[in-house]
Amino acid sequence: LQVEDWPHARHVGYLSTQLFEATFLLHNLDTQALRQLERAALLHNTGMLIESRRHHKHSFRLIKDTHLPDFTDEERYEIACIARYHRRALPDSSHEEFAALSRNARKRVSALAALLRIADALDFNHDGRVLRLVVEPELSNQRVWTLLLWVRPLADLDEELEHAYAKADLFEKIFRHKLRFVIQD
């Protein structure tokens, strides 16, 4: 049994917020959507308490069945779905939990899950190597969205970038932009 890694969860929440701001022109979501993303980021790994291999599915069930103050039942269900899609399969209408959402909720969950997947990957080693990130408008266009990353001194980002590019699949599908990372000195 693995316990929740709260420093990782908080850092993923921090990076998710920065990603939300850095991609605002792509998603145009409101502050309530940001609150949902922050909560999903904080709770994305709760399923680890049950099982590591399918923890994303267990996270969905745990969040769905737990009262979250300040969120409606519908918002809580969306938060559960965002956490569900932080790894492995992409949101798909053939998935019962995703199909249950309204069209607008499916769009919102997909966009927020895309951001959570990348934030989680950018903390792959669970040690806060990525200090902050912003969009670089000069290097972004209709096809590519470029994010600048500030990294802890002497930190190696090879695994984080490998996983972030792998988990950019949903981002690229939803926002129709290739994702590119540039490390700042």
KOLLO-767308 format. One record per residue (C-alpha): residue number from 1; x, y, z. Coordinates in nm, 3 decimals. Layout:
BEGIN
<i=NUM	xx=X	yy=Y	zz=Z>
...
END
This chain:
BEGIN
<i=1	xx=0.000	yy=0.000	zz=0.000>
<i=2	xx=0.136	yy=0.337	zz=-0.102>
<i=3	xx=0.053	yy=0.657	zz=0.084>
<i=4	xx=-0.032	yy=0.981	zz=-0.091>
<i=5	xx=0.266	yy=1.196	zz=-0.189>
<i=6	xx=0.135	yy=1.539	zz=-0.086>
<i=7	xx=0.443	yy=1.742	zz=-0.194>
<i=8	xx=0.403	yy=1.591	zz=-0.545>
<i=9	xx=0.027	yy=1.656	zz=-0.544>
<i=10	xx=0.077	yy=2.020	zz=-0.440>
<i=11	xx=0.351	yy=2.072	zz=-0.701>
<i=12	xx=0.134	yy=1.922	zz=-0.975>
<i=13	xx=-0.139	yy=2.163	zz=-0.862>
<i=14	xx=0.106	yy=2.452	zz=-0.883>
<i=15	xx=0.221	yy=2.351	zz=-1.234>
<i=16	xx=-0.141	yy=2.289	zz=-1.344>
<i=17	xx=-0.233	yy=2.645	zz=-1.245>
<i=18	xx=0.061	yy=2.782	zz=-1.445>
<i=19	xx=-0.036	yy=2.564	zz=-1.743>
<i=20	xx=-0.395	yy=2.688	zz=-1.718>
<i=21	xx=-0.272	yy=3.047	zz=-1.736>
<i=22	xx=-0.016	yy=2.972	zz=-2.009>
<i=23	xx=-0.282	yy=2.810	zz=-2.230>
<i=24	xx=-0.574	yy=3.043	zz=-2.158>
<i=25	xx=-0.591	yy=3.158	zz=-2.522>
<i=26	xx=-0.638	yy=2.794	zz=-2.626>
<i=27	xx=-0.909	yy=2.691	zz=-2.377>
<i=28	xx=-1.085	yy=3.015	zz=-2.260>
<i=29	xx=-1.211	yy=2.844	zz=-1.943>
<i=30	xx=-1.323	yy=3.034	zz=-1.633>
<i=31	xx=-1.196	yy=3.046	zz=-1.275>
<i=32	xx=-1.439	yy=2.772	zz=-1.170>
<i=33	xx=-1.271	yy=2.539	zz=-1.422>
<i=34	xx=-0.936	yy=2.639	zz=-1.273>
<i=35	xx=-1.064	yy=2.546	zz=-0.924>
<i=36	xx=-1.169	yy=2.207	zz=-1.059>
<i=37	xx=-0.826	yy=2.155	zz=-1.217>
<i=38	xx=-0.651	yy=2.251	zz=-0.892>
<i=39	xx=-0.864	yy=2.006	zz=-0.693>
<i=40	xx=-0.814	yy=1.726	zz=-0.950>
<i=41	xx=-0.439	yy=1.789	zz=-0.939>
<i=42	xx=-0.435	yy=1.766	zz=-0.561>
<i=43	xx=-0.634	yy=1.441	zz=-0.564>
<i=44	xx=-0.512	yy=1.277	zz=-0.888>
<i=45	xx=-0.310	yy=1.006	zz=-0.711>
<i=46	xx=-0.552	yy=0.922	zz=-0.427>
<i=47	xx=-0.619	yy=0.588	zz=-0.594>
<i=48	xx=-0.263	yy=0.487	zz=-0.496>
<i=49	xx=-0.414	yy=0.407	zz=-0.156>
<i=50	xx=-0.588	yy=0.114	zz=-0.325>
<i=51	xx=-0.359	yy=0.003	zz=-0.608>
<i=52	xx=-0.071	yy=0.150	zz=-0.804>
<i=53	xx=-0.132	yy=-0.001	zz=-1.148>
<i=54	xx=-0.488	yy=0.125	zz=-1.194>
<i=55	xx=-0.473	yy=0.412	zz=-0.947>
<i=56	xx=-0.623	yy=0.658	zz=-1.198>
<i=57	xx=-0.945	yy=0.454	zz=-1.206>
<i=58	xx=-0.948	yy=0.419	zz=-0.828>
<i=59	xx=-0.892	yy=0.796	zz=-0.797>
<i=60	xx=-1.203	yy=0.847	zz=-1.010>
<i=61	xx=-1.415	yy=0.630	zz=-0.780>
<i=62	xx=-1.279	yy=0.777	zz=-0.457>
<i=63	xx=-1.331	yy=1.139	zz=-0.569>
<i=64	xx=-1.674	yy=1.066	zz=-0.718>
<i=65	xx=-1.794	yy=0.914	zz=-0.390>
<i=66	xx=-1.645	yy=1.172	zz=-0.151>
<i=67	xx=-1.808	yy=1.499	zz=-0.052>
<i=68	xx=-1.594	yy=1.795	zz=-0.162>
<i=69	xx=-1.687	yy=2.121	zz=0.012>
<i=70	xx=-1.744	yy=2.415	zz=-0.226>
<i=71	xx=-1.820	yy=2.190	zz=-0.526>
<i=72	xx=-2.155	yy=2.070	zz=-0.660>
<i=73	xx=-2.212	yy=1.701	zz=-0.733>
<i=74	xx=-2.166	yy=1.772	zz=-1.106>
<i=75	xx=-1.838	yy=1.957	zz=-1.046>
<i=76	xx=-1.715	yy=1.677	zz=-0.820>
<i=77	xx=-1.793	yy=1.424	zz=-1.093>
<i=78	xx=-1.595	yy=1.634	zz=-1.343>
<i=79	xx=-1.303	yy=1.655	zz=-1.097>
<i=80	xx=-1.315	yy=1.276	zz=-1.069>
<i=81	xx=-1.304	yy=1.245	zz=-1.449>
<i=82	xx=-1.014	yy=1.491	zz=-1.482>
<i=83	xx=-0.818	yy=1.283	zz=-1.229>
<i=84	xx=-0.923	yy=0.962	zz=-1.408>
<i=85	xx=-0.757	yy=1.079	zz=-1.731>
<i=86	xx=-0.428	yy=1.204	zz=-1.584>
<i=87	xx=-0.260	yy=0.890	zz=-1.725>
<i=88	xx=-0.307	yy=0.608	zz=-1.973>
<i=89	xx=-0.627	yy=0.617	zz=-2.183>
<i=90	xx=-0.757	yy=0.942	zz=-2.327>
<i=91	xx=-1.116	yy=1.052	zz=-2.261>
<i=92	xx=-1.348	yy=0.856	zz=-2.488>
<i=93	xx=-1.726	yy=0.840	zz=-2.528>
<i=94	xx=-1.703	yy=0.460	zz=-2.503>
<i=95	xx=-1.600	yy=0.505	zz=-2.137>
<i=96	xx=-1.912	yy=0.497	zz=-1.921>
<i=97	xx=-1.787	yy=0.767	zz=-1.680>
<i=98	xx=-1.700	yy=1.006	zz=-1.965>
<i=99	xx=-2.016	yy=0.936	zz=-2.167>
<i=100	xx=-2.226	yy=1.037	zz=-1.863>
<i=101	xx=-2.103	yy=1.398	zz=-1.896>
<i=102	xx=-2.280	yy=1.668	zz=-2.098>
<i=103	xx=-2.113	yy=1.784	zz=-2.420>
<i=104	xx=-1.978	yy=2.100	zz=-2.253>
<i=105	xx=-1.852	yy=1.902	zz=-1.953>
<i=106	xx=-1.674	yy=1.654	zz=-2.184>
<i=107	xx=-1.496	yy=1.946	zz=-2.355>
<i=108	xx=-1.399	yy=2.099	zz=-2.019>
<i=109	xx=-1.283	yy=1.767	zz=-1.870>
<i=110	xx=-1.076	yy=1.688	zz=-2.180>
<i=111	xx=-0.906	yy=2.029	zz=-2.177>
<i=112	xx=-0.832	yy=2.016	zz=-1.804>
<i=113	xx=-0.716	yy=1.654	zz=-1.815>
<i=114	xx=-0.478	yy=1.752	zz=-2.098>
<i=115	xx=-0.319	yy=2.010	zz=-1.867>
<i=116	xx=-0.309	yy=1.774	zz=-1.568>
<i=117	xx=-0.134	yy=1.504	zz=-1.775>
<i=118	xx=0.147	yy=1.746	zz=-1.862>
<i=119	xx=0.177	yy=1.893	zz=-1.510>
<i=120	xx=0.202	yy=1.540	zz=-1.367>
<i=121	xx=0.469	yy=1.445	zz=-1.623>
<i=122	xx=0.669	yy=1.760	zz=-1.546>
<i=123	xx=0.702	yy=1.631	zz=-1.189>
<i=124	xx=0.777	yy=1.274	zz=-1.293>
<i=125	xx=1.048	yy=1.230	zz=-1.029>
<i=126	xx=0.825	yy=1.386	zz=-0.758>
<i=127	xx=1.093	yy=1.634	zz=-0.657>
<i=128	xx=0.983	yy=1.971	zz=-0.799>
<i=129	xx=1.254	yy=2.007	zz=-1.064>
<i=130	xx=1.041	yy=2.239	zz=-1.278>
<i=131	xx=1.018	yy=2.563	zz=-1.080>
<i=132	xx=0.782	yy=2.751	zz=-1.310>
<i=133	xx=0.654	yy=2.774	zz=-1.664>
<i=134	xx=0.503	yy=3.035	zz=-1.897>
<i=135	xx=0.398	yy=3.052	zz=-2.260>
<i=136	xx=0.647	yy=3.206	zz=-2.504>
<i=137	xx=0.430	yy=3.397	zz=-2.756>
<i=138	xx=0.729	yy=3.471	zz=-2.982>
<i=139	xx=0.782	yy=3.096	zz=-3.034>
<i=140	xx=0.413	yy=3.000	zz=-3.051>
<i=141	xx=0.192	yy=3.002	zz=-3.359>
<i=142	xx=-0.108	yy=2.826	zz=-3.517>
<i=143	xx=0.071	yy=2.489	zz=-3.506>
<i=144	xx=0.306	yy=2.501	zz=-3.206>
<i=145	xx=0.255	yy=2.611	zz=-2.844>
<i=146	xx=0.588	yy=2.681	zz=-2.673>
<i=147	xx=0.632	yy=2.674	zz=-2.297>
<i=148	xx=0.940	yy=2.809	zz=-2.123>
<i=149	xx=1.053	yy=2.605	zz=-1.822>
<i=150	xx=1.264	yy=2.726	zz=-1.532>
<i=151	xx=1.442	yy=2.434	zz=-1.367>
<i=152	xx=1.607	yy=2.380	zz=-1.032>
<i=153	xx=1.987	yy=2.428	zz=-1.068>
<i=154	xx=2.172	yy=2.114	zz=-1.178>
<i=155	xx=1.845	yy=1.921	zz=-1.222>
<i=156	xx=1.824	yy=1.677	zz=-1.512>
<i=157	xx=1.492	yy=1.707	zz=-1.695>
<i=158	xx=1.532	yy=1.417	zz=-1.942>
<i=159	xx=1.268	yy=1.191	zz=-1.784>
<i=160	xx=1.025	yy=1.477	zz=-1.722>
<i=161	xx=1.046	yy=1.594	zz=-2.084>
<i=162	xx=1.018	yy=1.240	zz=-2.221>
<i=163	xx=0.700	yy=1.183	zz=-2.021>
<i=164	xx=0.560	yy=1.531	zz=-2.090>
<i=165	xx=0.597	yy=1.482	zz=-2.466>
<i=166	xx=0.440	yy=1.136	zz=-2.438>
<i=167	xx=0.148	yy=1.273	zz=-2.235>
<i=168	xx=0.102	yy=1.571	zz=-2.470>
<i=169	xx=-0.117	yy=1.345	zz=-2.687>
<i=170	xx=-0.441	yy=1.476	zz=-2.536>
<i=171	xx=-0.316	yy=1.838	zz=-2.542>
<i=172	xx=-0.237	yy=1.811	zz=-2.914>
<i=173	xx=-0.571	yy=1.643	zz=-2.989>
<i=174	xx=-0.782	yy=1.895	zz=-2.794>
<i=175	xx=-0.595	yy=2.219	zz=-2.867>
<i=176	xx=-0.464	yy=2.128	zz=-3.216>
<i=177	xx=-0.115	yy=2.252	zz=-3.136>
<i=178	xx=0.212	yy=2.064	zz=-3.102>
<i=179	xx=0.361	yy=2.125	zz=-2.761>
<i=180	xx=0.721	yy=2.237	zz=-2.729>
<i=181	xx=0.928	yy=2.298	zz=-2.416>
<i=182	xx=1.227	yy=2.530	zz=-2.396>
<i=183	xx=1.442	yy=2.520	zz=-2.084>
<i=184	xx=1.550	yy=2.862	zz=-1.955>
<i=185	xx=1.896	yy=2.926	zz=-1.815>
END
